[in-house]
């Protein structure tokens, strides 16, 4: 293990910073606790917020959706660690991304792709300066040994340029986008939440040009629209526009995913009314 370097406190370091954690680690193992311990060993005044540790194991796309849906509800300057990292220990890079006034720390494997798509300006730094690592020999746990200490030092006011060089060839996965035309929209389910509700990649803004003159089909059947969950009093599949602005499929008080056999990738069709 490497001893951490000692720095004088700056005015930036004296501010109470926020670091969020999004991982696929779950809660059975001590991984999340160890990351928290490393962060607090470097900056005891930081506020650590768990977004979720229930990302499906190794599901980078799910992690990308969750972090992109969550970060905007935190104040500018928040540091977001996202670790869904099946390539840990390989040649994939560790990065800090600056976008929309927020910082994102994690593997260069596409986990920040949604954020990149929504951001007008993105700056990515490759973390190479080993003095900001807990351990340079970390074949299985970069969350604790690289990302947690880097985020903590960033919260202490260390400038981005101190961590490494800016890169342009960072990884960006192609996130599924709906196909929109004058006849309607073709989309798909991109996330199943803990209640079994199916969130699609079709946004409220995609539907606005049709002025309400459309209907939704899933598995070849029309789906009824409601404004909130309680308006669906039966056990049939319905849709609504959720609080994040996405078209969501649900069965009230039940799992739409299990009851209607809907999984990620399920195709959704929006057809304009004649």
SENU-945329 format. One line per 5 residues: number of its first residue (from 1); their letters; for each residue z, y, x of C-alpha. Coordinates in nm, 2 decimals, decimal comma, always signed. Each point is the difference from the previous one (the first is absolute). Layout:
residues N
NUM) a) Z/Y/X; ...
//
This chain:
residues 274
1) xxxxx) +0,00/+0,00/+0,00; -0,08/+0,35/+0,12; +0,26/+0,28/+0,00; -0,11/+0,29/-0,22; -0,07/+0,34/+0,18
6) xxxxx) +0,23/+0,28/-0,07; -0,13/+0,34/-0,12; +0,15/+0,33/-0,08; +0,01/+0,07/-0,37; -0,27/+0,25/-0,12
11) xxxxx) +0,00/+0,20/-0,32; -0,23/-0,26/-0,15; +0,24/-0,28/+0,09; +0,29/+0,18/-0,17; -0,18/-0,02/-0,34
16) xxxxx) +0,08/-0,29/-0,22; -0,31/-0,21/+0,00; -0,11/-0,27/-0,24; -0,14/-0,34/+0,11; -0,14/-0,24/-0,26
21) xxxxx) -0,04/-0,37/+0,05; -0,27/-0,22/-0,17; -0,03/-0,36/+0,12; -0,07/-0,36/-0,10; +0,33/-0,11/+0,16
26) xxxxx) +0,20/-0,07/-0,31; +0,38/-0,01/+0,01; +0,09/-0,35/+0,11; -0,04/+0,08/+0,37; +0,17/+0,27/+0,21
31) xxxxx) -0,33/+0,17/+0,08; +0,04/+0,31/-0,21; +0,36/+0,05/+0,11; -0,10/-0,02/+0,36; -0,26/+0,26/-0,04
36) xxxxx) +0,25/+0,23/-0,17; +0,24/-0,06/+0,29; -0,25/+0,10/+0,26; -0,09/+0,32/-0,19; +0,36/+0,10/-0,04
41) xxxxx) +0,07/-0,08/+0,36; -0,25/+0,28/+0,09; +0,07/+0,24/-0,28; +0,32/-0,04/-0,20; -0,08/+0,29/-0,23
46) xxxxx) -0,33/-0,14/-0,14; -0,02/-0,10/-0,36; -0,16/-0,35/-0,04; -0,16/-0,08/-0,33; -0,12/-0,35/-0,09
51) xxxxx) -0,32/+0,02/-0,21; -0,03/-0,38/-0,02; +0,03/-0,31/+0,22; -0,17/-0,22/-0,27; -0,36/+0,04/+0,10
56) xxxxx) -0,17/-0,34/-0,02; +0,02/-0,15/+0,35; -0,30/+0,10/+0,22; -0,17/+0,19/-0,29; -0,11/+0,31/+0,18
61) xxxxx) -0,20/+0,13/-0,30; +0,31/-0,02/-0,22; +0,20/+0,19/+0,26; -0,27/+0,26/+0,03; +0,00/+0,06/-0,38
66) xxxxx) +0,38/+0,03/-0,02; +0,04/+0,24/+0,29; -0,28/+0,22/-0,13; +0,15/+0,01/-0,35; +0,35/+0,08/+0,13
71) xxxxx) -0,02/+0,25/+0,29; -0,10/+0,30/-0,21; +0,33/+0,00/-0,18; +0,18/+0,08/+0,33; +0,02/+0,34/+0,16
76) xxxxx) -0,24/+0,11/+0,27; +0,12/-0,11/+0,35; +0,11/-0,34/-0,13; -0,06/-0,29/+0,24; -0,13/-0,32/-0,16
81) xxxxx) +0,03/-0,34/+0,18; -0,23/-0,26/-0,15; +0,01/-0,35/+0,14; -0,22/-0,28/-0,14; -0,12/-0,13/+0,33
86) xxxxx) -0,15/-0,35/+0,02; -0,15/+0,10/+0,34; +0,33/+0,08/+0,17; -0,01/-0,08/+0,37; -0,38/+0,01/+0,01
91) xxxxx) -0,22/+0,28/+0,14; +0,02/+0,21/-0,31; +0,15/+0,34/+0,07; +0,31/+0,18/-0,12; -0,07/+0,34/-0,14
96) xxxxx) +0,15/+0,32/-0,15; -0,22/+0,16/-0,26; +0,04/+0,36/-0,12; -0,14/+0,07/-0,34; +0,08/+0,24/-0,29
101) xxxxx) +0,30/+0,13/+0,19; +0,15/-0,35/+0,03; +0,03/-0,24/+0,29; -0,08/-0,37/-0,02; +0,11/-0,25/+0,26
106) xxxxx) -0,13/-0,36/+0,01; -0,26/-0,24/+0,12; -0,37/+0,10/+0,03; -0,11/-0,26/-0,25; -0,11/+0,21/-0,30
111) xxxxx) +0,33/+0,03/-0,17; -0,04/+0,38/-0,02; -0,36/-0,03/-0,14; +0,08/+0,13/-0,34; +0,19/+0,30/+0,14
116) xxxxx) -0,30/+0,07/+0,23; -0,24/-0,01/-0,30; +0,21/+0,26/-0,19; +0,06/+0,23/+0,30; -0,23/+0,29/+0,11
121) xxxxx) +0,13/-0,01/+0,35; +0,13/-0,30/+0,20; +0,13/-0,01/+0,36; +0,08/-0,33/+0,16; +0,20/-0,05/+0,32
126) xxxxx) +0,01/-0,33/+0,19; +0,36/-0,08/+0,09; -0,01/-0,09/+0,37; +0,30/+0,17/+0,16; +0,23/-0,29/+0,07
131) xxxxx) +0,31/+0,22/+0,04; +0,00/+0,03/-0,38; +0,01/-0,38/-0,05; +0,31/-0,20/-0,05; -0,18/-0,28/+0,19
136) xxxxx) -0,35/-0,02/+0,15; +0,02/-0,38/-0,02; -0,01/-0,05/-0,38; -0,23/-0,28/-0,11; +0,13/-0,03/-0,36
141) xxxxx) +0,19/+0,32/-0,11; -0,17/+0,33/+0,06; +0,17/+0,13/-0,31; +0,33/+0,01/+0,19; -0,12/+0,04/+0,36
146) xxxxx) -0,29/+0,25/-0,04; -0,03/+0,16/-0,34; +0,37/+0,06/-0,08; +0,08/+0,17/+0,34; -0,33/+0,20/-0,01
151) xxxxx) +0,08/+0,13/-0,35; +0,36/+0,08/+0,10; -0,11/+0,20/+0,31; -0,25/+0,18/-0,21; +0,28/+0,09/-0,24
156) xxxxx) +0,19/+0,14/+0,31; -0,29/+0,25/+0,05; -0,20/-0,17/+0,27; -0,36/+0,13/-0,01; -0,28/-0,24/-0,10
161) xxxxx) -0,18/+0,06/+0,34; +0,30/-0,16/+0,17; -0,06/-0,34/-0,16; -0,36/-0,04/+0,12; -0,35/+0,11/-0,05
166) xxxxx) -0,19/+0,09/-0,31; -0,25/-0,26/-0,11; -0,31/+0,01/-0,22; -0,08/-0,37/-0,03; +0,30/-0,09/-0,21
171) xxxxx) -0,02/-0,28/-0,26; -0,09/+0,09/-0,36; -0,05/-0,28/-0,25; -0,24/+0,05/-0,29; +0,22/+0,02/-0,30
176) xxxxx) -0,16/-0,11/-0,33; -0,14/+0,30/-0,18; -0,12/-0,01/-0,36; -0,37/+0,03/-0,07; -0,05/+0,29/-0,24
181) xxxxx) -0,33/+0,08/-0,18; -0,11/+0,16/-0,33; +0,04/-0,34/-0,18; +0,36/-0,06/+0,11; +0,21/-0,13/+0,29
186) xxxxx) +0,04/-0,33/+0,18; +0,35/-0,03/+0,16; +0,25/-0,26/+0,09; +0,38/-0,07/+0,02; +0,14/+0,10/+0,33
191) xxxxx) +0,37/-0,05/-0,05; +0,24/-0,21/-0,21; +0,34/+0,16/-0,03; +0,34/-0,18/-0,04; -0,03/+0,00/-0,38
196) xxxxx) -0,34/-0,17/+0,01; -0,19/+0,31/-0,09; -0,35/+0,03/+0,15; -0,09/+0,33/+0,16; -0,37/+0,06/+0,04
201) xxxxx) -0,20/+0,23/+0,23; -0,13/+0,20/-0,30; +0,16/+0,34/-0,01; +0,05/+0,24/-0,28; -0,24/+0,24/+0,17
206) xxxxx) -0,27/-0,27/-0,01; +0,03/-0,02/-0,38; +0,00/+0,37/-0,07; -0,38/+0,04/-0,01; -0,02/-0,24/-0,30
211) xxxxx) +0,24/+0,21/-0,21; +0,17/-0,30/-0,16; -0,33/-0,16/-0,11; +0,03/-0,33/+0,17; +0,17/-0,34/-0,03
216) xxxxx) +0,15/-0,24/+0,25; -0,10/-0,37/+0,05; +0,20/-0,26/+0,19; -0,11/-0,36/+0,02; -0,28/+0,08/-0,25
221) xxxxx) +0,25/+0,14/-0,27; +0,07/+0,35/-0,11; +0,35/+0,13/+0,09; +0,19/+0,25/-0,22; +0,12/+0,33/+0,13
226) xxxxx) +0,35/+0,14/-0,04; +0,19/+0,30/+0,15; +0,31/-0,19/+0,10; +0,14/-0,35/+0,01; +0,20/+0,02/-0,32
231) xxxxx) -0,31/+0,06/-0,21; -0,11/-0,35/+0,07; +0,21/-0,20/-0,24; -0,19/-0,33/+0,03; -0,05/-0,24/+0,29
236) xxxxx) -0,36/+0,10/+0,06; -0,15/+0,16/+0,30; -0,02/+0,38/-0,01; -0,08/+0,28/+0,24; +0,14/+0,35/+0,07
241) xxxxx) -0,03/+0,26/+0,27; +0,32/-0,03/+0,20; +0,21/+0,27/+0,15; -0,19/-0,01/+0,33; -0,33/+0,06/-0,19
246) xxxxx) -0,14/-0,36/+0,02; -0,13/-0,22/-0,28; +0,26/-0,27/-0,04; -0,02/-0,33/-0,20; +0,32/-0,13/-0,15
251) xxxxx) +0,17/-0,22/-0,27; +0,31/+0,16/-0,14; +0,32/-0,17/+0,12; -0,20/-0,27/+0,17; -0,21/-0,07/+0,31
256) xxxxx) -0,37/+0,08/-0,06; -0,07/-0,17/+0,33; +0,15/-0,33/-0,11; -0,07/+0,01/-0,37; -0,37/+0,11/+0,03
261) xxxxx) -0,07/-0,16/+0,34; -0,08/+0,34/+0,16; +0,02/+0,02/+0,38; -0,11/+0,24/+0,27; -0,37/+0,04/+0,00
266) xxxxx) -0,04/-0,06/-0,37; -0,31/+0,20/-0,12; +0,05/+0,28/-0,25; -0,29/+0,15/-0,20; -0,01/+0,34/-0,16
271) xxxx) -0,29/+0,04/-0,25; -0,10/+0,32/-0,17; +0,00/-0,01/-0,38; -0,34/+0,02/-0,17
//
